[in-house]
Amino acid sequence: MIRSNEIEGLKKRIGGNYIAKISMYFNQHLIFNKFNEPFSDSYISRVLNGKMPNKKVEDGIWQFAEELKKIEERDAARKAKILEPIELPKK
């Protein structure tokens, strides 16, 4: 079950409209319920907000947050590399 202190961090990492983003991620990565249907937005919301436990949904949310973190780190490294000082050739 997602703890209350983790909820805000996950929501910040995922950003606005987080339920729709999670739902899209689940559909793209074929994370479905036991009837092989997409999880409903309200169900995802209940699990994310710690009202219901569901290991499959929780693991999918953490996996999505981890992917987002990797993308952010990659972008930050790329931007830092672009902004590195230019070394002029020595004469």
BELKA-V545072 format. One record per pair of residues at least 6 apart in sequence whose C-alpha atoms are under 8 Angstrom apart, sorted by the first residue. I is the first residue (numbers start at 0). J is the second residue. Records with the same first field share a line. If there is no record, write none. Layout:
I = J  J
This chain:
0 = 46  49  51  52  53  54  57
1 = 46  47  48  49  52  57
2 = 49
3 = 48  49
6 = 47  48  49
9 = 64
10 = 17
12 = 64  67  68
13 = 20  64  67
18 = 40  43  44
19 = 40
21 = 43  60  63
22 = 37  38  39  40  43
24 = 63
25 = 31  37  59
26 = 37
30 = 37  55  56  59
31 = 37  38
32 = 38
43 = 56
45 = 51
46 = 52  53  56  57
47 = 57  60
